[in-house]
Amino acid sequence: MKTLVLIPSRLSATRLPRKPLLKINNLSIISHVFKKAKEAKIGDVVVATEDQEILDDVENNGGQAILTSKNHQTGTDRIYEAFKKLKKNDVDLIMNLQGDEPGINIMDIINLNKKMISFKSEIGTLASKIEDKKIFENKNVVKVTTKDFLNKKKFPEASSFSRTTKNKVNIYRHIGIYCYSVQALEKFVKFKQSENELKHKLEQLRALDNDIKINVALANSSSIGVDTQEDYLALKKIMEYKY
């Protein structure tokens, strides 16, 4: 089976403007993510963006990018447009990587791709164990509840996604990476945004509300997503020390 990796990215983030172009070790965040995706070697990698500046940055750093519409409501709609524009008719799976997680573990990308192939799933995503109890109440950290407990071998279905929860059974920290079968992605984008999705601001609820199953693989670690200036400075410190 053939996988295409698409990375949606835009400059107009409200909490941290222009974050894809912020630099760590003299390389932009979006180009770090592109580089990680290429190192996973699971398929071609393309950044899908509405901004010429992002496209130029990615291409100047040896990557591939494509311009998409400015009118998308979600990142998934953006990657679907990019997929259609690229005309890659031999692709079976589409991996949607977040453009603001330059610390993503390459082995987690590879593992999710393998699980999708072996379990023949519609949609797959990642989650990690919750070590800090404060996360249960933190609305900025999305949680996923699975129908069975999570370990390296399993790929259980998600029963719900939430921002806060009192439930503590089979609940994990969600990592916002998705892998879709082409058929599931085509179904997903045709559905209107669901009430649940709009209420909780979680687009994955659109899939569950329309009976599209989402399976969950256990990640090695929780990568730090860059949403605020504090996130950026914390990740910058870690990555500059590491490399």
C-alpha positions in Angstrom: 0.0 0.0 0.0 1.2 3.5 -0.8 1.1 6.4 1.6 1.1 10.2 0.9 2.1 12.5 3.8 0.4 15.9 3.8 1.2 18.7 6.3 -1.4 21.5 6.5 0.1 24.8 7.5 -1.0 28.5 7.6 0.3 31.8 9.0 -3.0 33.0 10.5 -2.9 31.2 13.8 -4.6 33.4 16.4 -2.6 32.5 19.5 0.9 32.6 18.0 0.9 34.5 14.6 3.3 33.3 11.9 4.3 30.3 14.0 5.2 28.0 11.1 8.1 30.3 10.2 9.5 30.7 13.7 13.0 29.2 13.8 14.7 26.5 15.8 18.3 25.8 15.0 18.0 28.2 12.0 15.2 26.1 10.4 11.5 27.0 10.4 9.1 24.9 12.4 7.3 23.8 9.3 10.5 22.7 7.6 11.5 20.8 10.7 8.2 18.9 10.4 8.7 18.3 6.7 12.2 16.9 7.4 10.9 14.5 10.1 8.2 13.3 7.7 10.8 12.6 5.0 13.0 10.7 7.5 10.1 8.4 8.3 10.3 7.1 4.6 6.7 6.1 4.4 5.9 8.0 1.2 6.0 11.3 -0.6 5.7 14.4 1.7 4.0 17.7 0.7 3.1 20.8 2.7 -0.4 22.1 2.0 -0.6 25.8 2.6 -2.6 29.0 1.8 0.5 31.2 2.2 3.1 31.8 -0.4 5.7 32.6 2.3 5.3 29.1 3.7 5.6 27.5 0.3 8.7 29.5 -0.4 10.3 28.5 2.9 9.6 24.8 2.4 10.9 24.8 -1.1 14.0 26.9 -0.2 14.8 24.2 2.4 14.5 21.4 -0.2 10.9 20.4 0.5 7.7 20.2 -1.6 4.7 22.4 -1.0 1.4 23.2 -2.8 -0.9 26.3 -2.5 -4.5 25.7 -1.4 -7.6 27.8 -0.8 -7.8 30.3 2.1 -11.4 29.3 2.8 -11.0 25.9 4.5 -12.7 25.4 7.9 -10.4 22.6 8.9 -6.9 21.2 8.2 -8.6 18.0 6.8 -10.4 20.0 4.2 -7.1 21.6 3.2 -5.3 18.2 2.8 -8.2 16.9 0.7 -7.8 19.8 -1.7 -4.1 19.2 -1.9 -4.6 15.5 -2.5 -7.0 16.3 -5.4 -4.6 18.9 -6.9 -1.6 16.5 -6.7 -3.5 13.9 -8.8 -1.7 11.0 -7.1 -4.1 8.2 -8.2 -2.0 5.4 -6.9 -2.2 6.4 -3.2 -4.1 4.2 -0.7 -3.4 6.1 2.6 -3.1 9.8 3.4 -1.2 10.8 6.6 -2.1 14.2 8.0 0.8 15.5 10.1 0.4 18.6 12.3 2.7 21.4 11.0 3.4 22.7 14.6 4.9 19.5 16.1 8.6 19.5 15.1 9.4 17.2 17.9 7.2 14.3 16.6 8.8 10.9 17.0 9.6 9.3 13.6 8.9 5.8 15.0 5.4 6.9 15.9 4.7 8.0 12.3 6.1 4.7 11.0 4.1 2.6 13.5 0.8 4.4 12.7 1.3 3.7 9.0 2.1 0.0 9.7 -1.0 -0.4 11.9 -3.2 1.2 9.2 -2.0 -1.3 6.7 -2.2 -4.4 8.9 -5.6 -3.6 10.4 -7.1 -2.1 7.2 -8.6 0.8 9.2 -10.6 3.7 7.9 -8.9 6.3 10.1 -6.0 5.9 12.6 -4.5 8.3 15.1 -2.1 8.4 18.0 -2.3 8.7 21.8 0.1 8.5 24.8 -0.3 7.6 28.4 -1.3 10.4 30.8 1.4 10.7 33.4 0.3 14.1 34.9 -3.2 14.1 36.5 -3.5 17.9 35.8 -4.0 17.0 32.1 -7.4 15.5 32.8 -8.7 19.1 33.6 -6.6 20.9 31.0 -9.0 22.0 28.2 -6.0 22.7 25.9 -5.1 19.0 25.9 -7.4 16.7 24.0 -8.2 13.3 25.5 -9.3 10.1 23.7 -11.2 7.3 25.3 -10.7 3.9 23.7 -12.9 0.8 23.8 -10.0 -1.3 25.0 -6.8 -0.5 26.8 -3.9 0.6 24.7 -0.6 -1.2 24.3 2.0 -1.5 21.5 0.3 -4.4 19.8 -3.3 -3.1 19.9 -5.1 -0.7 17.7 -8.5 -0.2 19.5 -11.4 2.0 18.4 -11.9 5.4 19.9 -15.2 5.8 21.7 -14.9 9.5 22.3 -12.7 12.6 22.2 -13.0 15.3 24.8 -11.3 18.4 26.3 -12.2 17.6 30.0 -13.4 14.3 31.4 -14.3 12.7 34.7 -13.7 9.3 33.2 -10.3 7.7 34.0 -10.7 4.3 32.3 -8.9 3.7 29.0 -8.3 7.4 28.6 -5.2 8.8 26.9 -3.6 12.0 25.7 -4.5 12.5 22.0 -1.8 13.3 19.5 -3.3 15.1 16.5 -1.9 13.0 13.7 -4.3 11.2 11.4 -4.0 8.6 8.8 -7.0 8.1 6.4 -7.8 5.5 3.8 -8.6 7.5 0.7 -12.2 6.3 0.8 -12.6 7.4 4.5 -11.1 10.9 3.7 -13.5 11.3 0.7 -16.5 10.4 2.9 -15.3 12.6 5.8 -15.1 15.8 3.8 -18.5 15.4 2.3 -20.2 15.5 5.7 -21.2 18.8 7.2 -19.5 19.9 10.4 -21.4 18.1 13.2 -22.9 19.8 16.3 -20.4 17.9 18.5 -17.5 19.1 16.3 -18.5 22.7 16.5 -19.3 22.6 20.2 -16.0 21.0 21.2 -13.9 22.4 18.4 -12.7 18.8 17.6 -13.0 17.9 13.9 -12.5 14.1 14.6 -16.0 14.1 16.3 -17.4 14.6 12.7 -16.1 11.1 11.9 -17.5 9.4 15.0 -20.9 11.2 14.6 -21.1 9.7 11.1 -20.1 6.2 12.0 -16.6 6.3 10.6 -14.3 4.4 13.0 -11.1 5.8 14.3 -8.5 3.4 15.7 -5.8 4.5 18.1 -2.1 3.5 18.3 0.0 4.0 21.4 2.7 6.6 20.8 6.2 6.4 22.3 5.9 9.9 23.7 3.8 13.1 23.6 5.4 15.6 21.3 5.0 19.3 22.2 2.7 21.1 19.9 3.5 24.8 19.5 0.4 26.9 20.3 1.8 29.7 22.4 5.1 31.7 22.8 5.8 29.6 25.9 5.4 26.4 23.9 7.8 27.7 21.3 10.5 28.7 23.8 10.2 25.4 25.7 10.5 23.4 22.5 13.3 25.6 21.2 15.3 25.0 24.3 14.8 21.2 24.1 15.6 20.9 20.4 18.6 23.2 20.5 20.1 21.3 23.4 19.4 18.0 21.7 20.9 18.8 18.4 
